[in-house]
Amino acid sequence: MAEKLRLVQGGRFYHAMGVFDKADGAHFLLGKYREHYGEQPVVAIALGDSPNDQQMLESADIPVVIRGVHSDDVQLPSAKHAMRSLKPGPDGWNECVLNLLFEYGY
């Protein structure tokens, strides 16, 4: 039975995913923001820690890889200039978000 499912490794579990993934959800949401804000620039920042975040990170303007058990398996093109956290989990998320807010003047 071919259900077009694929098995993708996450931070703790494997995920059975269909034809849509996190990148598709991010594209949809970004499109809604662009509709709402019109000509104003919208910057997409994506945070992830494992291979199931790969495509979402590749599609973001600013990819952020959070240290985790499988974060070394996330390999982005060098042109993406991914930010990588020093700390794992929520502490790494906080570290990177605060750095980005500071960098962008918030």
ChimeraX commands (.cxc) that place a marker at each C-alpha (Angstrom):
marker #1 position 0.00,0.00,0.00 radius 0.5
marker #1 position 1.73,3.16,-1.20 radius 0.5
marker #1 position 0.56,6.05,0.99 radius 0.5
marker #1 position 3.36,8.43,0.02 radius 0.5
marker #1 position 4.62,8.49,3.58 radius 0.5
marker #1 position 8.20,9.10,4.53 radius 0.5
marker #1 position 9.98,8.45,7.78 radius 0.5
marker #1 position 12.00,11.40,9.05 radius 0.5
marker #1 position 14.15,11.53,12.18 radius 0.5
marker #1 position 13.20,14.12,14.77 radius 0.5
marker #1 position 14.83,15.12,18.04 radius 0.5
marker #1 position 13.50,12.11,19.95 radius 0.5
marker #1 position 11.23,10.21,17.59 radius 0.5
marker #1 position 10.87,9.27,13.96 radius 0.5
marker #1 position 7.97,11.04,12.25 radius 0.5
marker #1 position 5.77,9.49,9.58 radius 0.5
marker #1 position 5.12,12.42,7.27 radius 0.5
marker #1 position 3.00,12.74,4.17 radius 0.5
marker #1 position 3.61,14.99,1.19 radius 0.5
marker #1 position 3.57,18.14,3.35 radius 0.5
marker #1 position 6.18,19.07,5.92 radius 0.5
marker #1 position 7.19,21.95,8.19 radius 0.5
marker #1 position 8.59,23.90,5.24 radius 0.5
marker #1 position 5.18,23.82,3.54 radius 0.5
marker #1 position 3.54,25.12,6.71 radius 0.5
marker #1 position 6.14,27.87,7.02 radius 0.5
marker #1 position 5.64,28.89,3.36 radius 0.5
marker #1 position 1.88,29.07,3.90 radius 0.5
marker #1 position 2.24,31.19,7.04 radius 0.5
marker #1 position 4.83,33.46,5.43 radius 0.5
marker #1 position 2.49,33.99,2.48 radius 0.5
marker #1 position -0.26,35.11,4.88 radius 0.5
marker #1 position 2.12,37.56,6.56 radius 0.5
marker #1 position 3.16,38.95,3.16 radius 0.5
marker #1 position -0.50,39.37,2.17 radius 0.5
marker #1 position -1.16,41.26,5.39 radius 0.5
marker #1 position 1.94,43.47,5.37 radius 0.5
marker #1 position 2.06,44.12,1.62 radius 0.5
marker #1 position 5.29,45.74,0.51 radius 0.5
marker #1 position 6.92,45.71,3.95 radius 0.5
marker #1 position 9.79,43.21,4.13 radius 0.5
marker #1 position 9.11,40.02,6.06 radius 0.5
marker #1 position 12.08,38.00,7.32 radius 0.5
marker #1 position 11.57,34.29,7.99 radius 0.5
marker #1 position 13.50,32.85,10.93 radius 0.5
marker #1 position 13.24,29.09,11.48 radius 0.5
marker #1 position 14.56,27.14,14.45 radius 0.5
marker #1 position 15.08,23.40,14.47 radius 0.5
marker #1 position 17.23,20.70,16.00 radius 0.5
marker #1 position 16.97,17.62,13.79 radius 0.5
marker #1 position 16.66,16.25,10.25 radius 0.5
marker #1 position 12.87,16.66,10.19 radius 0.5
marker #1 position 13.53,20.42,10.32 radius 0.5
marker #1 position 15.98,20.38,7.38 radius 0.5
marker #1 position 13.69,21.66,4.61 radius 0.5
marker #1 position 12.12,24.30,6.85 radius 0.5
marker #1 position 15.58,25.58,7.79 radius 0.5
marker #1 position 16.70,25.60,4.15 radius 0.5
marker #1 position 13.70,27.72,3.18 radius 0.5
marker #1 position 14.17,30.34,5.93 radius 0.5
marker #1 position 15.97,33.63,5.51 radius 0.5
marker #1 position 17.70,32.98,8.85 radius 0.5
marker #1 position 18.07,29.31,9.78 radius 0.5
marker #1 position 18.86,28.52,13.42 radius 0.5
marker #1 position 20.02,25.04,14.41 radius 0.5
marker #1 position 19.50,24.31,18.09 radius 0.5
marker #1 position 22.01,21.92,19.65 radius 0.5
marker #1 position 20.44,18.52,20.22 radius 0.5
marker #1 position 21.01,14.80,19.88 radius 0.5
marker #1 position 20.65,14.92,16.08 radius 0.5
marker #1 position 21.52,18.55,15.33 radius 0.5
marker #1 position 24.86,17.58,13.75 radius 0.5
marker #1 position 22.86,15.68,11.13 radius 0.5
marker #1 position 21.36,18.97,9.93 radius 0.5
marker #1 position 23.67,20.15,7.17 radius 0.5
marker #1 position 22.69,23.35,5.37 radius 0.5
marker #1 position 24.28,24.86,2.27 radius 0.5
marker #1 position 27.13,27.18,3.22 radius 0.5
marker #1 position 25.33,30.10,1.55 radius 0.5
marker #1 position 22.64,29.87,4.24 radius 0.5
marker #1 position 24.98,30.98,7.07 radius 0.5
marker #1 position 23.04,29.12,9.73 radius 0.5
marker #1 position 23.24,30.23,13.33 radius 0.5
marker #1 position 23.98,27.33,15.69 radius 0.5
marker #1 position 23.29,27.44,19.39 radius 0.5
marker #1 position 25.93,26.62,21.97 radius 0.5
marker #1 position 23.32,25.39,24.45 radius 0.5
marker #1 position 20.84,22.55,23.88 radius 0.5
marker #1 position 17.05,22.62,23.94 radius 0.5
marker #1 position 15.10,25.58,25.35 radius 0.5
marker #1 position 18.28,27.27,26.61 radius 0.5
marker #1 position 19.69,27.18,23.07 radius 0.5
marker #1 position 16.42,28.51,21.65 radius 0.5
marker #1 position 16.49,31.38,24.15 radius 0.5
marker #1 position 20.17,32.09,23.46 radius 0.5
marker #1 position 19.63,32.40,19.70 radius 0.5
marker #1 position 16.36,34.33,19.82 radius 0.5
marker #1 position 17.85,36.88,22.24 radius 0.5
marker #1 position 20.92,37.23,20.00 radius 0.5
marker #1 position 18.72,37.82,16.95 radius 0.5
marker #1 position 16.57,40.36,18.77 radius 0.5
marker #1 position 19.70,42.20,19.89 radius 0.5
marker #1 position 21.21,42.04,16.38 radius 0.5
marker #1 position 18.05,43.49,14.83 radius 0.5
marker #1 position 17.77,46.26,17.39 radius 0.5
marker #1 position 14.93,45.06,19.59 radius 0.5
marker link #1:1,2 radius 0.2
marker link #1:2,3 radius 0.2
marker link #1:3,4 radius 0.2
marker link #1:4,5 radius 0.2
marker link #1:5,6 radius 0.2
marker link #1:6,7 radius 0.2
marker link #1:7,8 radius 0.2
marker link #1:8,9 radius 0.2
marker link #1:9,10 radius 0.2
marker link #1:10,11 radius 0.2
marker link #1:11,12 radius 0.2
marker link #1:12,13 radius 0.2
marker link #1:13,14 radius 0.2
marker link #1:14,15 radius 0.2
marker link #1:15,16 radius 0.2
marker link #1:16,17 radius 0.2
marker link #1:17,18 radius 0.2
marker link #1:18,19 radius 0.2
marker link #1:19,20 radius 0.2
marker link #1:20,21 radius 0.2
marker link #1:21,22 radius 0.2
marker link #1:22,23 radius 0.2
marker link #1:23,24 radius 0.2
marker link #1:24,25 radius 0.2
marker link #1:25,26 radius 0.2
marker link #1:26,27 radius 0.2
marker link #1:27,28 radius 0.2
marker link #1:28,29 radius 0.2
marker link #1:29,30 radius 0.2
marker link #1:30,31 radius 0.2
marker link #1:31,32 radius 0.2
marker link #1:32,33 radius 0.2
marker link #1:33,34 radius 0.2
marker link #1:34,35 radius 0.2
marker link #1:35,36 radius 0.2
marker link #1:36,37 radius 0.2
marker link #1:37,38 radius 0.2
marker link #1:38,39 radius 0.2
marker link #1:39,40 radius 0.2
marker link #1:40,41 radius 0.2
marker link #1:41,42 radius 0.2
marker link #1:42,43 radius 0.2
marker link #1:43,44 radius 0.2
marker link #1:44,45 radius 0.2
marker link #1:45,46 radius 0.2
marker link #1:46,47 radius 0.2
marker link #1:47,48 radius 0.2
marker link #1:48,49 radius 0.2
marker link #1:49,50 radius 0.2
marker link #1:50,51 radius 0.2
marker link #1:51,52 radius 0.2
marker link #1:52,53 radius 0.2
marker link #1:53,54 radius 0.2
marker link #1:54,55 radius 0.2
marker link #1:55,56 radius 0.2
marker link #1:56,57 radius 0.2
marker link #1:57,58 radius 0.2
marker link #1:58,59 radius 0.2
marker link #1:59,60 radius 0.2
marker link #1:60,61 radius 0.2
marker link #1:61,62 radius 0.2
marker link #1:62,63 radius 0.2
marker link #1:63,64 radius 0.2
marker link #1:64,65 radius 0.2
marker link #1:65,66 radius 0.2
marker link #1:66,67 radius 0.2
marker link #1:67,68 radius 0.2
marker link #1:68,69 radius 0.2
marker link #1:69,70 radius 0.2
marker link #1:70,71 radius 0.2
marker link #1:71,72 radius 0.2
marker link #1:72,73 radius 0.2
marker link #1:73,74 radius 0.2
marker link #1:74,75 radius 0.2
marker link #1:75,76 radius 0.2
marker link #1:76,77 radius 0.2
marker link #1:77,78 radius 0.2
marker link #1:78,79 radius 0.2
marker link #1:79,80 radius 0.2
marker link #1:80,81 radius 0.2
marker link #1:81,82 radius 0.2
marker link #1:82,83 radius 0.2
marker link #1:83,84 radius 0.2
marker link #1:84,85 radius 0.2
marker link #1:85,86 radius 0.2
marker link #1:86,87 radius 0.2
marker link #1:87,88 radius 0.2
marker link #1:88,89 radius 0.2
marker link #1:89,90 radius 0.2
marker link #1:90,91 radius 0.2
marker link #1:91,92 radius 0.2
marker link #1:92,93 radius 0.2
marker link #1:93,94 radius 0.2
marker link #1:94,95 radius 0.2
marker link #1:95,96 radius 0.2
marker link #1:96,97 radius 0.2
marker link #1:97,98 radius 0.2
marker link #1:98,99 radius 0.2
marker link #1:99,100 radius 0.2
marker link #1:100,101 radius 0.2
marker link #1:101,102 radius 0.2
marker link #1:102,103 radius 0.2
marker link #1:103,104 radius 0.2
marker link #1:104,105 radius 0.2
marker link #1:105,106 radius 0.2
view
